[in-house]
Amino acid sequence: MKERFKCNTVGLFTRDNKATVDFYTSAFGFTTNWDGVQPNVEMFLGEMRIILFPRLAFEKMTSQKYQYPQGFNGTMELAFDVPDYASVDKEYQNALEHGAKSVLPPTTEPWGQRTCYVADPDGNLIEIGSFTE
């Protein structure tokens, strides 16, 4: 059966594209050729693609007002899988050093996953986890 859809991108609406680009490039190694001016940003990490668009520009483009979560955004998460438990701790600290806010420090869950959560500059949740000790 032919694939109907392929999800290859997550889009985030930002308050400040520059702060968000700086965070994802420095904390996680995303790359971009964004010129610092255009409202649309594409960032890449391997096969992962994230697009950014300023909230106010999106409202203007669509002629609608939207309500955005305040503080931590509990409506979605980005999940990054790392090779092992030690990498969870390392990447958690790295994210904090690059401006992430801690939501849940590294914790080994009863189901065998070591996981943690941080929030990016817009409050989007990022899970960093591994099932490999």
C-alpha positions as CSV (number, residue, x, y, z in Angstrom):
1,M,0.0,0.0,0.0
2,K,1.3,3.4,-1.0
3,E,2.2,5.8,1.9
4,R,-0.5,8.5,2.2
5,F,1.5,10.9,4.3
6,K,5.0,11.4,5.6
7,C,5.4,13.6,8.6
8,N,8.9,15.2,8.3
9,T,8.5,18.6,10.0
10,V,7.5,20.2,13.2
11,G,6.5,23.8,13.1
12,L,6.8,26.1,16.1
13,F,5.4,29.6,16.5
14,T,7.8,31.9,18.2
15,R,7.9,35.1,20.1
16,D,11.5,35.7,19.0
17,N,13.0,33.7,16.0
18,K,16.6,34.8,16.8
19,A,16.4,33.5,20.4
20,T,14.9,30.2,19.3
21,V,17.4,29.7,16.5
22,D,20.3,30.5,18.8
23,F,19.0,28.0,21.4
24,Y,18.4,25.1,19.0
25,T,21.7,25.6,17.1
26,S,23.8,25.9,20.2
27,A,22.1,23.4,22.5
28,F,21.4,20.6,20.0
29,G,23.4,21.4,16.9
30,F,20.6,22.2,14.5
31,T,21.8,24.0,11.3
32,T,20.1,26.7,9.3
33,N,20.7,29.1,6.5
34,W,18.3,31.6,7.9
35,D,19.2,35.2,6.9
36,G,18.0,36.7,10.2
37,V,15.4,38.7,8.4
38,Q,12.8,36.5,6.8
39,P,10.0,35.3,9.1
40,N,10.2,31.7,8.0
41,V,13.1,29.7,9.4
42,E,14.1,26.1,8.5
43,M,16.4,24.2,10.9
44,F,17.8,20.7,10.4
45,L,19.4,18.0,12.5
46,G,20.0,14.9,10.5
47,E,16.6,14.0,8.9
48,M,14.7,16.1,11.4
49,R,13.4,19.4,10.2
50,I,11.9,22.2,12.4
51,I,10.3,25.3,11.0
52,L,9.8,28.5,12.9
53,F,7.4,31.4,12.3
54,P,6.8,34.4,14.5
55,R,3.4,34.4,16.2
56,L,2.5,37.9,15.2
57,A,3.5,37.4,11.6
58,F,1.4,34.3,11.4
59,E,-1.6,36.1,12.8
60,K,-1.1,38.9,10.2
61,M,-0.7,36.4,7.4
62,T,-3.9,34.4,8.3
63,S,-5.9,37.5,9.5
64,Q,-6.8,35.7,12.8
65,K,-5.8,36.0,16.4
66,Y,-4.7,32.9,18.3
67,Q,-4.3,32.1,21.9
68,Y,-0.9,30.8,22.9
69,P,0.0,29.0,26.1
70,Q,1.7,31.0,28.8
71,G,4.7,29.5,30.5
72,F,5.5,25.9,29.7
73,N,3.6,24.7,26.6
74,G,1.8,21.5,27.7
75,T,0.2,20.8,24.3
76,M,3.1,19.1,22.6
77,E,6.7,18.0,23.0
78,L,9.8,17.4,20.8
79,A,11.4,14.1,21.8
80,F,15.1,13.5,21.3
81,D,16.4,9.9,21.7
82,V,20.0,9.7,22.9
83,P,22.2,6.6,22.9
84,D,22.2,5.8,26.7
85,Y,21.4,6.9,30.2
86,A,24.6,8.9,30.6
87,S,23.8,10.9,27.5
88,V,20.4,11.9,29.0
89,D,22.2,13.5,31.9
90,K,24.8,15.1,29.7
91,E,22.3,16.6,27.2
92,Y,20.1,17.8,30.0
93,Q,23.0,19.8,31.5
94,N,24.0,21.0,28.0
95,A,20.5,22.3,27.3
96,L,20.4,24.1,30.6
97,E,23.8,25.7,29.9
98,H,22.3,27.1,26.6
99,G,19.2,28.6,28.2
100,A,16.7,25.8,28.6
101,K,14.5,25.8,31.7
102,S,14.3,22.6,33.7
103,V,10.9,20.9,33.8
104,L,11.9,17.4,35.0
105,P,15.5,16.5,35.8
106,P,16.9,13.2,34.6
107,T,14.8,10.4,36.1
108,T,14.9,6.6,35.5
109,E,11.3,5.6,35.1
110,P,9.7,2.2,36.2
111,W,9.3,1.3,32.5
112,G,13.1,1.4,32.0
113,Q,13.5,4.8,30.3
114,R,15.8,7.5,31.6
115,T,14.2,10.7,30.7
116,C,14.1,14.4,31.4
117,Y,12.2,17.5,30.2
118,V,13.4,21.0,29.4
119,A,11.6,24.0,27.9
120,D,12.9,26.1,25.0
121,P,12.7,30.0,25.0
122,D,9.0,29.8,24.0
123,G,8.1,27.2,26.6
124,N,7.9,24.3,24.2
125,L,8.7,21.0,26.0
126,I,11.6,18.9,24.9
127,E,12.1,15.4,26.1
128,I,15.5,13.8,26.1
129,G,15.5,10.1,26.8
130,S,17.0,6.7,26.3
131,F,16.0,3.1,27.0
132,T,19.6,1.9,27.0
133,E,21.5,1.8,30.3
